[in-house]
Amino acid sequence: MKKRIRRRKKGPVRAKKVSFDGITFASGLEKYMYIALKKAKIYSEYEGMTFTLQDAFMFDVDSYERQGNGKGEMVNRGQKKIQSIKYTPDFISPSFIIECKGRANESFPMRWKLFKKFIKNDMPHVTLYKPQNQKECDKVIELIIEKNKNK
């Protein structure tokens, strides 16, 4: 009788890192976008800039809660510095920002909303694109070319 091997689910879907042109991309979709931008001769930097969406601050109030993993008993987890919230888009240029997102993790929607607010307030001249598949990457290239023709 064959022994059945059971595999546990390892949480959310994890994209496989891919290397191309000496750059290690976080996913195949990012690599596809890079190649499409290069082919269209559209300049951009891969993960060229990190934006601070929320500054770090000192949380000097008591806060009784369990650890992040839900284990243990409630302890005072206040009275400490809260880290800043940062965001690094995939491709950035002076006129556009592209975030390739196949499958988003659970924290992405909140971070994306904060990033959109940051762009609205600090960089209103920039256009955001968020392709989720190769067809949408091709559409982004068309939109960027079209927008540049109208300038």
C-alpha beads as a LAMMPS data file, in Angstrom:
LAMMPS data file: protein, C-alpha beads

151 atoms
150 bonds

1 atom types
1 bond types

-500.0 500.0 xlo xhi
-500.0 500.0 ylo yhi
-500.0 500.0 zlo zhi

Masses

1 110.0

Atoms # bond

1 1 1 0.000 0.000 0.000
2 1 1 1.343 3.412 -1.019
3 1 1 1.773 6.000 1.648
4 1 1 -0.027 9.214 0.784
5 1 1 1.931 12.402 1.261
6 1 1 -0.185 15.314 2.413
7 1 1 1.043 18.784 1.663
8 1 1 -0.059 21.729 3.678
9 1 1 -1.093 24.957 2.068
10 1 1 1.644 27.507 2.637
11 1 1 -0.495 30.640 2.877
12 1 1 -1.008 33.094 0.043
13 1 1 0.169 32.534 -3.515
14 1 1 3.820 33.444 -3.852
15 1 1 5.129 34.699 -7.184
16 1 1 8.368 33.170 -8.417
17 1 1 11.314 35.519 -8.733
18 1 1 12.604 35.811 -12.311
19 1 1 15.911 37.242 -13.576
20 1 1 16.353 39.070 -16.882
21 1 1 18.943 41.646 -18.063
22 1 1 20.698 41.325 -14.699
23 1 1 17.549 42.420 -12.832
24 1 1 15.695 40.109 -10.443
25 1 1 11.966 40.710 -10.803
26 1 1 9.472 39.751 -8.108
27 1 1 7.204 38.071 -10.688
28 1 1 6.915 36.993 -14.302
29 1 1 4.362 39.770 -14.883
30 1 1 6.927 42.403 -13.856
31 1 1 9.442 40.859 -16.275
32 1 1 6.835 40.932 -19.052
33 1 1 6.115 44.624 -18.342
34 1 1 9.850 45.433 -18.352
35 1 1 10.307 43.764 -21.741
36 1 1 7.219 45.553 -23.149
37 1 1 8.469 48.956 -21.916
38 1 1 11.947 48.295 -23.323
39 1 1 10.540 47.160 -26.697
40 1 1 8.407 50.320 -26.900
41 1 1 11.456 52.433 -25.906
42 1 1 9.638 53.897 -22.913
43 1 1 12.028 54.946 -20.143
44 1 1 11.308 53.845 -16.576
45 1 1 13.184 52.574 -13.537
46 1 1 12.414 49.234 -11.903
47 1 1 11.692 49.777 -8.193
48 1 1 13.516 53.088 -8.512
49 1 1 11.930 54.896 -5.588
50 1 1 10.314 54.182 -2.222
51 1 1 7.620 56.509 -0.878
52 1 1 6.778 57.023 2.801
53 1 1 2.991 56.951 3.069
54 1 1 2.825 57.306 6.859
55 1 1 5.687 58.520 9.032
56 1 1 6.822 56.514 12.048
57 1 1 5.534 57.744 15.399
58 1 1 5.837 57.078 19.098
59 1 1 2.736 55.304 20.450
60 1 1 2.953 56.424 24.082
61 1 1 -0.374 54.932 25.169
62 1 1 -1.054 51.579 26.835
63 1 1 -2.441 48.925 24.481
64 1 1 -3.240 45.478 25.853
65 1 1 -3.283 42.808 23.166
66 1 1 -1.931 39.407 22.217
67 1 1 1.100 38.945 19.992
68 1 1 0.615 39.300 16.229
69 1 1 0.480 35.500 15.807
70 1 1 -2.443 35.293 18.252
71 1 1 -0.539 33.205 20.800
72 1 1 0.075 33.940 24.434
73 1 1 -1.859 36.161 26.752
74 1 1 -2.692 39.837 26.593
75 1 1 0.228 42.084 27.488
76 1 1 0.907 45.795 27.183
77 1 1 2.155 46.256 23.612
78 1 1 1.950 50.044 23.763
79 1 1 4.651 52.523 24.724
80 1 1 6.758 51.861 21.625
81 1 1 7.649 53.280 18.256
82 1 1 5.315 52.357 15.371
83 1 1 7.176 51.897 12.085
84 1 1 6.433 53.967 9.018
85 1 1 4.363 52.631 6.106
86 1 1 6.355 52.626 2.873
87 1 1 5.538 51.704 -0.709
88 1 1 7.813 50.843 -3.650
89 1 1 6.043 50.739 -7.024
90 1 1 7.362 48.440 -9.753
91 1 1 8.114 50.965 -12.509
92 1 1 8.476 54.716 -12.183
93 1 1 9.125 57.568 -14.604
94 1 1 8.551 61.337 -14.375
95 1 1 5.072 60.974 -15.923
96 1 1 3.789 57.548 -14.821
97 1 1 3.951 54.821 -12.185
98 1 1 3.157 51.172 -12.931
99 1 1 2.309 48.561 -10.302
100 1 1 2.046 45.041 -11.743
101 1 1 -0.189 43.024 -9.466
102 1 1 -1.276 39.529 -10.410
103 1 1 -2.733 38.435 -7.077
104 1 1 -2.792 40.917 -4.236
105 1 1 -2.064 39.918 -0.640
106 1 1 -4.387 41.046 2.117
107 1 1 -2.445 44.224 2.992
108 1 1 -2.135 45.491 -0.600
109 1 1 -5.574 47.167 -1.011
110 1 1 -5.018 49.389 2.039
111 1 1 -1.462 50.274 0.994
112 1 1 -2.670 51.017 -2.574
113 1 1 -5.346 53.404 -1.250
114 1 1 -2.762 55.221 0.874
115 1 1 -0.464 55.422 -2.149
116 1 1 -3.256 56.860 -4.328
117 1 1 -3.893 59.527 -1.697
118 1 1 -0.158 60.326 -1.620
119 1 1 -0.098 60.662 -5.438
120 1 1 -3.205 62.893 -5.435
121 1 1 -1.691 65.232 -2.843
122 1 1 2.012 65.229 -3.788
123 1 1 2.327 64.135 -7.439
124 1 1 -0.917 64.971 -9.306
125 1 1 0.951 65.142 -12.655
126 1 1 1.665 61.381 -12.522
127 1 1 -0.606 58.743 -14.091
128 1 1 -1.033 55.422 -12.247
129 1 1 -1.366 52.070 -14.030
130 1 1 -2.073 48.725 -12.351
131 1 1 -2.033 45.887 -14.915
132 1 1 -2.966 42.444 -13.593
133 1 1 -2.156 40.294 -16.641
134 1 1 -0.096 40.412 -19.845
135 1 1 -2.984 41.742 -21.955
136 1 1 -3.364 44.670 -19.550
137 1 1 0.419 45.281 -19.694
138 1 1 0.104 45.651 -23.471
139 1 1 -2.824 48.063 -22.956
140 1 1 -0.705 50.140 -20.551
141 1 1 1.977 50.495 -23.255
142 1 1 -0.704 51.672 -25.731
143 1 1 -2.060 54.193 -23.212
144 1 1 1.397 55.604 -22.425
145 1 1 2.254 55.961 -26.144
146 1 1 -1.127 57.602 -26.816
147 1 1 -0.699 60.024 -23.903
148 1 1 2.807 60.980 -25.087
149 1 1 1.512 61.682 -28.633
150 1 1 -1.041 64.153 -27.254
151 1 1 1.611 66.199 -25.438

Bonds

1 1 1 2
2 1 2 3
3 1 3 4
4 1 4 5
5 1 5 6
6 1 6 7
7 1 7 8
8 1 8 9
9 1 9 10
10 1 10 11
11 1 11 12
12 1 12 13
13 1 13 14
14 1 14 15
15 1 15 16
16 1 16 17
17 1 17 18
18 1 18 19
19 1 19 20
20 1 20 21
21 1 21 22
22 1 22 23
23 1 23 24
24 1 24 25
25 1 25 26
26 1 26 27
27 1 27 28
28 1 28 29
29 1 29 30
30 1 30 31
31 1 31 32
32 1 32 33
33 1 33 34
34 1 34 35
35 1 35 36
36 1 36 37
37 1 37 38
38 1 38 39
39 1 39 40
40 1 40 41
41 1 41 42
42 1 42 43
43 1 43 44
44 1 44 45
45 1 45 46
46 1 46 47
47 1 47 48
48 1 48 49
49 1 49 50
50 1 50 51
51 1 51 52
52 1 52 53
53 1 53 54
54 1 54 55
55 1 55 56
56 1 56 57
57 1 57 58
58 1 58 59
59 1 59 60
60 1 60 61
61 1 61 62
62 1 62 63
63 1 63 64
64 1 64 65
65 1 65 66
66 1 66 67
67 1 67 68
68 1 68 69
69 1 69 70
70 1 70 71
71 1 71 72
72 1 72 73
73 1 73 74
74 1 74 75
75 1 75 76
76 1 76 77
77 1 77 78
78 1 78 79
79 1 79 80
80 1 80 81
81 1 81 82
82 1 82 83
83 1 83 84
84 1 84 85
85 1 85 86
86 1 86 87
87 1 87 88
88 1 88 89
89 1 89 90
90 1 90 91
91 1 91 92
92 1 92 93
93 1 93 94
94 1 94 95
95 1 95 96
96 1 96 97
97 1 97 98
98 1 98 99
99 1 99 100
100 1 100 101
101 1 101 102
102 1 102 103
103 1 103 104
104 1 104 105
105 1 105 106
106 1 106 107
107 1 107 108
108 1 108 109
109 1 109 110
110 1 110 111
111 1 111 112
112 1 112 113
113 1 113 114
114 1 114 115
115 1 115 116
116 1 116 117
117 1 117 118
118 1 118 119
119 1 119 120
120 1 120 121
121 1 121 122
122 1 122 123
123 1 123 124
124 1 124 125
125 1 125 126
126 1 126 127
127 1 127 128
128 1 128 129
129 1 129 130
130 1 130 131
131 1 131 132
132 1 132 133
133 1 133 134
134 1 134 135
135 1 135 136
136 1 136 137
137 1 137 138
138 1 138 139
139 1 139 140
140 1 140 141
141 1 141 142
142 1 142 143
143 1 143 144
144 1 144 145
145 1 145 146
146 1 146 147
147 1 147 148
148 1 148 149
149 1 149 150
150 1 150 151
